[in-house]
């Protein structure tokens, strides 16, 4: 009996299809198109969601990177401050904004903390390793102008291998008026009276009554942070 019932249903479908073939095809095509449109809309929504998620991931990645940089920056500043205090120096940390647009021999720096002391031109600017960058020159609009070792006007007392002389800045930094008896050679460390490193000797020249030691400064102009300390 069951077999006859199933057979009858197939026959019924065939009769209906034979009677209304166009209408049935149209209905099936319509249903198929509706399914395709629904799937397409769903796919578009999914792609939009994926795109938004990718943008959010990219934003979070950038924010996370910025947070790490800021954290590293702050940690470096605190380490520099601690190192300066351990050395018995009254220091404050500054961010290096870059070279002066008017004169590239000057650096522009800005304090990243509140300055509670009266800053004067006697203050020196050094790196985290206490390598001398220069001396404060002037203050304007919350930033300091630093006269670096590459400035021809930069002059300070210096020591080369225990022998005293006068350091002159400029394109060819050098220490003049060193004793003619001084035993000097290339690669010797040069420092100022405060003990901050200026650089290393590159060439020694004998002027008869005195010697000149040409110096290559050790300060890196790409430093991000510097310390301002009391000068000589």
GUTORBA-413486 format. One line per 5 residues: number of its first residue (from 0); for each residue z, x, y negated of N, C-alpha, C. Coordinates in steps of 0.2 Angstrom, whole numbers, plus 5000, padded with zeros to 4 digits. Example, Ala and Ser with C-alpha at 12.3 -4.5 7.8 and 13.67 -1.06 7.14 Angstrom:
// residues 2
0 = 5039:5066:5028:5039:5062:5022:5039:5066:5016 ~ 5035:5064:5011:5036:5068:5005:5039:5064:5000
This chain:
// residues 232
0 = 5000:5004:5006:5000:5000:5000:5000:5004:4994 ~ 5004:5010:4994:5005:5014:4988:4998:5017:4987 ~ 4994:5019:4992:4988:5023:4991:4983:5018:4987 ~ 4983:5012:4989:4979:5007:4986:4980:5006:4979 ~ 4987:5006:4977:4989:5005:4970:4986:5011:4966
5 = 4987:5017:4969:4985:5023:4965:4977:5023:4964 ~ 4974:5021:4969:4967:5020:4969:4965:5015:4964 ~ 4968:5010:4964:4967:5004:4959:4967:5007:4952 ~ 4972:5011:4951:4974:5013:4944:4968:5018:4942 ~ 4965:5022:4946:4960:5026:4945:4953:5022:4943
10 = 4952:5017:4947:4947:5012:4946:4947:5009:4940 ~ 4953:5007:4938:4955:5004:4931:4953:5008:4926 ~ 4955:5014:4926:4953:5019:4921:4946:5020:4920 ~ 4942:5021:4926:4935:5021:4926:4932:5016:4923 ~ 4934:5010:4924:4931:5004:4921:4932:5003:4914
15 = 4938:5005:4912:4940:5005:4904:4935:5010:4901 ~ 4935:5016:4904:4931:5022:4901:4924:5020:4900 ~ 4921:5016:4906:4914:5014:4906:4913:5009:4901 ~ 4918:5005:4900:4917:4999:4895:4918:5002:4888 ~ 4923:5006:4887:4924:5009:4880:4923:5016:4879
20 = 4918:5019:4881:4918:5027:4882:4919:5030:4875 ~ 4915:5028:4870:4916:5031:4863:4923:5030:4860 ~ 4926:5024:4861:4932:5023:4858:4937:5028:4861 ~ 4937:5029:4868:4942:5033:4871:4941:5040:4869 ~ 4935:5043:4869:4933:5050:4867:4936:5051:4860
25 = 4935:5046:4855:4937:5046:4848:4945:5047:4848 ~ 4948:5043:4852:4956:5043:4852:4958:5049:4854 ~ 4955:5052:4860:4957:5058:4863:4956:5064:4858 ~ 4950:5064:4854:4949:5069:4849:4954:5069:4844 ~ 4955:5063:4841:4960:5062:4836:4967:5064:4838
30 = 4969:5063:4844:4976:5065:4846:4975:5073:4847 ~ 4970:5076:4849:4969:5083:4850:4969:5086:4843 ~ 4966:5083:4838:4966:5086:4831:4972:5086:4828 ~ 4976:5080:4829:4983:5079:4826:4987:5085:4829 ~ 4987:5086:4835:4991:5091:4839:4989:5098:4836
35 = 4983:5099:4834:4981:5106:4832:4983:5106:4824 ~ 4983:5101:4820:4985:5101:4813:4993:5103:4813 ~ 4996:5099:4818:5004:5100:4818:5005:5107:4820 ~ 5001:5110:4825:5003:5117:4827:5001:5122:4821 ~ 4996:5120:4818:4993:5125:4812:4999:5125:4807
40 = 5001:5119:4805:5007:5118:4800:5013:5122:4802 ~ 5015:5121:4808:5020:5125:4811:5019:5132:4811 ~ 5013:5135:4812:5012:5142:4812:5012:5144:4805 ~ 5009:5140:4800:5010:5142:4793:5017:5143:4791 ~ 5021:5138:4792:5028:5138:4791:5032:5144:4794
45 = 5030:5146:4800:5033:5151:4803:5031:5158:4800 ~ 5024:5159:4798:5022:5165:4794:5026:5165:4788 ~ 5027:5160:4784:5030:5160:4778:5037:5162:4779 ~ 5040:5160:4784:5047:5161:4785:5048:5169:4787 ~ 5043:5171:4791:5043:5178:4793:5042:5183:4786
50 = 5037:5180:4782:5036:5184:4776:5042:5185:4772 ~ 5046:5179:4771:5052:5179:4767:5057:5183:4770 ~ 5058:5183:4777:5063:5187:4780:5061:5195:4779 ~ 5054:5196:4779:5052:5203:4778:5054:5206:4771 ~ 5053:5201:4766:5055:5203:4759:5062:5204:4758
55 = 5066:5199:4762:5073:5200:4761:5076:5206:4765 ~ 5073:5208:4770:5075:5214:4774:5073:5220:4769 ~ 5067:5220:4766:5065:5226:4762:5070:5226:4756 ~ 5072:5220:4753:5077:5220:4747:5083:5223:4749 ~ 5086:5221:4755:5092:5223:4758:5092:5231:4759
60 = 5086:5233:4762:5085:5240:4763:5086:5244:4757 ~ 5082:5242:4752:5082:5245:4745:5089:5245:4742 ~ 5093:5240:4743:5100:5239:4740:5104:5244:4744 ~ 5103:5244:4750:5108:5248:4754:5106:5256:4753 ~ 5100:5257:4752:5098:5264:4750:5101:5266:4743
65 = 5101:5261:4738:5104:5262:4731:5111:5263:4732 ~ 5114:5259:4736:5122:5259:4737:5124:5266:4740 ~ 5120:5269:4745:5121:5275:4748:5121:5281:4742 ~ 5115:5280:4738:5114:5285:4733:5120:5285:4728 ~ 5122:5279:4726:5127:5279:4721:5133:5281:4724
70 = 5135:5280:4730:5141:5282:4734:5141:5290:4734 ~ 5135:5292:4736:5135:5300:4736:5135:5303:4730 ~ 5133:5300:4725:5133:5302:4718:5140:5302:4715 ~ 5144:5297:4716:5151:5296:4714:5155:5301:4718 ~ 5154:5302:4725:5157:5307:4729:5156:5314:4726
75 = 5150:5316:4725:5149:5322:4722:5152:5323:4715 ~ 5152:5318:4711:5156:5319:4705:5163:5320:4706 ~ 5166:5316:4710:5173:5317:4711:5175:5324:4714 ~ 5171:5326:4719:5171:5333:4722:5171:5339:4716 ~ 5166:5338:4712:5165:5342:4706:5172:5342:4702
80 = 5174:5336:4700:5180:5336:4696:5186:5339:4699 ~ 5187:5338:4706:5193:5341:4710:5192:5348:4710 ~ 5186:5351:4711:5185:5358:4711:5186:5361:4705 ~ 5184:5358:4699:5186:5361:4693:5193:5361:4691 ~ 5197:5355:4693:5204:5355:4692:5208:5360:4696
85 = 5205:5361:4702:5208:5367:4706:5208:5374:4703 ~ 5202:5375:4700:5201:5381:4697:5205:5382:4690 ~ 5209:5377:4688:5213:5377:4682:5209:5375:4676 ~ 5203:5372:4677:5199:5370:4671:5200:5363:4669 ~ 5200:5362:4663:5200:5355:4660:5192:5353:4660
90 = 5190:5349:4664:5183:5347:4665:5181:5340:4664 ~ 5175:5338:4663:5173:5331:4664:5166:5332:4666 ~ 5164:5327:4670:5157:5327:4673:5152:5323:4669 ~ 5146:5326:4669:5140:5323:4665:5134:5322:4670 ~ 5131:5317:4668:5124:5316:4672:5119:5320:4667
95 = 5114:5323:4671:5109:5327:4667:5103:5322:4666 ~ 5102:5320:4660:5096:5315:4659:5089:5319:4659 ~ 5089:5325:4658:5083:5329:4658:5082:5334:4652 ~ 5076:5336:4651:5075:5341:4646:5074:5337:4639 ~ 5075:5341:4634:5074:5338:4627:5066:5337:4626
100 = 5064:5332:4624:5057:5331:4622:5054:5336:4617 ~ 5059:5337:4612:5057:5341:4606:5057:5349:4608 ~ 5062:5351:4612:5063:5358:4614:5065:5358:4621 ~ 5061:5360:4626:5062:5360:4633:5068:5365:4635 ~ 5070:5370:4630:5075:5374:4631:5082:5371:4631
105 = 5082:5364:4629:5088:5361:4628:5088:5355:4634 ~ 5094:5354:4636:5096:5349:4641:5099:5343:4638 ~ 5098:5337:4640:5102:5331:4638:5106:5329:4643 ~ 5113:5328:4642:5117:5326:4647:5122:5320:4644 ~ 5124:5316:4649:5129:5311:4646:5135:5310:4651
110 = 5141:5309:4648:5147:5309:4652:5147:5303:4656 ~ 5149:5303:4663:5150:5297:4667:5157:5295:4667 ~ 5161:5298:4663:5168:5296:4662:5170:5296:4655 ~ 5176:5292:4654:5178:5292:4647:5181:5299:4645 ~ 5178:5302:4639:5180:5308:4637:5186:5307:4632
115 = 5192:5310:4634:5198:5309:4630:5200:5316:4626 ~ 5195:5320:4626:5196:5326:4622:5191:5327:4617 ~ 5193:5331:4612:5188:5332:4606:5183:5338:4608 ~ 5177:5336:4610:5172:5341:4612:5169:5345:4606 ~ 5169:5351:4607:5166:5355:4602:5161:5360:4605
120 = 5158:5364:4601:5152:5369:4603:5155:5374:4607 ~ 5162:5375:4608:5165:5380:4612:5164:5379:4619 ~ 5162:5372:4621:5162:5370:4628:5156:5373:4631 ~ 5157:5375:4637:5151:5377:4641:5149:5372:4647 ~ 5143:5372:4649:5140:5367:4654:5139:5372:4660
125 = 5142:5370:4666:5140:5373:4672:5139:5369:4677 ~ 5136:5371:4683:5134:5367:4689:5140:5367:4693 ~ 5140:5363:4699:5145:5362:4703:5148:5368:4706 ~ 5143:5374:4706:5145:5380:4709:5147:5385:4704 ~ 5149:5382:4698:5151:5386:4692:5146:5391:4690
130 = 5139:5389:4690:5134:5393:4688:5132:5391:4680 ~ 5132:5395:4676:5132:5393:4669:5125:5390:4667 ~ 5125:5385:4664:5118:5382:4662:5117:5383:4654 ~ 5123:5383:4650:5122:5384:4643:5128:5382:4639 ~ 5127:5380:4633:5133:5378:4629:5131:5372:4625
135 = 5136:5368:4624:5135:5362:4620:5133:5363:4613 ~ 5128:5360:4611:5125:5361:4604:5126:5356:4599 ~ 5125:5349:4601:5127:5344:4597:5128:5337:4601 ~ 5130:5332:4597:5132:5326:4601:5128:5320:4597 ~ 5125:5316:4600:5121:5310:4597:5120:5304:4601
140 = 5122:5298:4599:5121:5292:4603:5124:5292:4610 ~ 5130:5295:4611:5133:5295:4617:5130:5300:4622 ~ 5126:5305:4620:5124:5310:4624:5124:5317:4621 ~ 5125:5322:4625:5126:5329:4622:5119:5333:4623 ~ 5118:5337:4618:5112:5342:4618:5115:5349:4620
145 = 5112:5352:4626:5115:5358:4628:5109:5363:4627 ~ 5112:5369:4624:5107:5374:4623:5108:5379:4629 ~ 5102:5379:4633:5102:5382:4639:5101:5390:4638 ~ 5102:5393:4644:5101:5401:4644:5093:5402:4642 ~ 5089:5398:4643:5082:5399:4641:5080:5398:4634
150 = 5086:5397:4630:5085:5396:4623:5086:5403:4619 ~ 5082:5405:4615:5082:5412:4612:5088:5413:4608 ~ 5091:5407:4606:5097:5407:4601:5104:5408:4606 ~ 5103:5408:4612:5109:5408:4617:5111:5415:4617 ~ 5117:5417:4615:5120:5424:4615:5127:5423:4618
155 = 5129:5428:4622:5136:5428:4625:5137:5435:4628 ~ 5144:5436:4628:5146:5443:4631:5145:5442:4639 ~ 5143:5448:4642:5142:5447:4649:5144:5454:4653 ~ 5145:5453:4659:5146:5459:4663:5141:5460:4669 ~ 5139:5466:4670:5134:5467:4675:5137:5473:4679
160 = 5139:5471:4685:5142:5476:4690:5149:5480:4686 ~ 5152:5476:4683:5158:5478:4679:5157:5482:4673 ~ 5151:5482:4671:5149:5485:4664:5148:5480:4659 ~ 5150:5481:4653:5150:5475:4648:5143:5476:4644 ~ 5141:5470:4642:5135:5470:4638:5134:5464:4634
165 = 5129:5463:4631:5127:5456:4627:5121:5453:4630 ~ 5122:5446:4632:5117:5443:4636:5113:5439:4630 ~ 5106:5439:4631:5102:5436:4626:5097:5431:4630 ~ 5097:5425:4628:5093:5420:4632:5086:5421:4629 ~ 5082:5416:4632:5075:5416:4631:5070:5416:4637
170 = 5064:5417:4636:5059:5417:4642:5061:5423:4646 ~ 5063:5429:4643:5065:5435:4647:5072:5436:4646 ~ 5077:5433:4649:5084:5433:4648:5086:5441:4650 ~ 5090:5443:4646:5093:5450:4648:5099:5452:4645 ~ 5102:5457:4647:5109:5459:4645:5108:5466:4642
175 = 5109:5467:4635:5108:5473:4631:5114:5477:4630 ~ 5113:5483:4628:5119:5487:4626:5124:5489:4631 ~ 5121:5490:4637:5125:5492:4643:5126:5499:4643 ~ 5131:5502:4644:5133:5509:4644:5127:5513:4648 ~ 5125:5519:4645:5119:5523:4648:5121:5526:4654
180 = 5128:5526:4655:5131:5529:4662:5131:5524:4667 ~ 5130:5518:4666:5131:5512:4670:5126:5513:4676 ~ 5129:5512:4682:5125:5512:4688:5123:5505:4690 ~ 5117:5504:4688:5114:5497:4689:5108:5497:4694 ~ 5107:5491:4697:5101:5491:4702:5099:5483:4702
185 = 5094:5482:4704:5091:5475:4705:5095:5471:4710 ~ 5096:5465:4708:5100:5460:4712:5107:5460:4711 ~ 5110:5463:4706:5117:5463:4704:5118:5456:4700 ~ 5124:5454:4702:5127:5447:4699:5129:5449:4691 ~ 5127:5444:4687:5128:5444:4680:5133:5438:4678
190 = 5138:5439:4675:5143:5434:4673:5145:5435:4666 ~ 5148:5429:4663:5151:5430:4657:5158:5431:4657 ~ 5161:5431:4651:5169:5433:4651:5173:5428:4654 ~ 5171:5422:4655:5175:5416:4658:5174:5417:4666 ~ 5169:5421:4668:5168:5422:4675:5163:5417:4678
195 = 5159:5414:4674:5154:5409:4676:5148:5414:4677 ~ 5144:5412:4683:5138:5416:4685:5132:5414:4680 ~ 5129:5419:4678:5123:5418:4673:5117:5419:4678 ~ 5117:5424:4682:5111:5425:4686:5111:5432:4690 ~ 5105:5434:4691:5105:5441:4695:5100:5445:4691
200 = 5101:5452:4691:5097:5457:4688:5090:5457:4692 ~ 5085:5458:4688:5078:5458:4691:5075:5465:4690 ~ 5077:5468:4684:5074:5475:4682:5079:5478:4678 ~ 5080:5485:4678:5084:5489:4674:5080:5493:4670 ~ 5081:5494:4663:5077:5498:4659:5082:5502:4655
205 = 5080:5509:4654:5084:5514:4651:5081:5514:4644 ~ 5086:5513:4639:5084:5514:4632:5086:5520:4628 ~ 5089:5525:4632:5091:5531:4629:5099:5531:4628 ~ 5101:5527:4623:5108:5527:4622:5111:5521:4625 ~ 5107:5516:4628:5110:5511:4632:5105:5508:4637
210 = 5107:5504:4641:5103:5501:4646:5102:5493:4645 ~ 5096:5491:4647:5095:5484:4647:5094:5481:4654 ~ 5097:5476:4656:5096:5473:4663:5093:5466:4662 ~ 5087:5465:4664:5084:5459:4664:5086:5454:4669 ~ 5087:5448:4667:5091:5443:4672:5087:5437:4673
215 = 5087:5435:4679:5085:5428:4681:5090:5423:4682 ~ 5091:5418:4678:5096:5413:4678:5097:5410:4685 ~ 5103:5408:4687:5104:5405:4693:5104:5397:4693 ~ 5105:5395:4687:5105:5388:4686:5099:5384:4688 ~ 5100:5379:4691:5094:5375:4694:5093:5369:4689
220 = 5087:5369:4685:5086:5363:4680:5085:5356:4683 ~ 5085:5356:4690:5085:5349:4693:5091:5347:4695 ~ 5097:5350:4693:5104:5348:4694:5104:5340:4692 ~ 5108:5336:4696:5109:5329:4693:5115:5329:4689 ~ 5120:5333:4691:5127:5332:4688:5129:5339:4686
225 = 5133:5340:4680:5135:5346:4678:5143:5345:4675 ~ 5146:5350:4675:5153:5350:4672:5153:5353:4665 ~ 5157:5350:4661:5158:5353:4654:5165:5356:4654 ~ 5166:5362:4653:5172:5366:4653:5173:5370:4646 ~ 5180:5372:4645:5181:5375:4639:5178:5382:4640
230 = 5175:5384:4634:5172:5391:4634:5176:5397:4633 ~ 5173:5402:4631:5177:5409:4630:5182:5408:4625
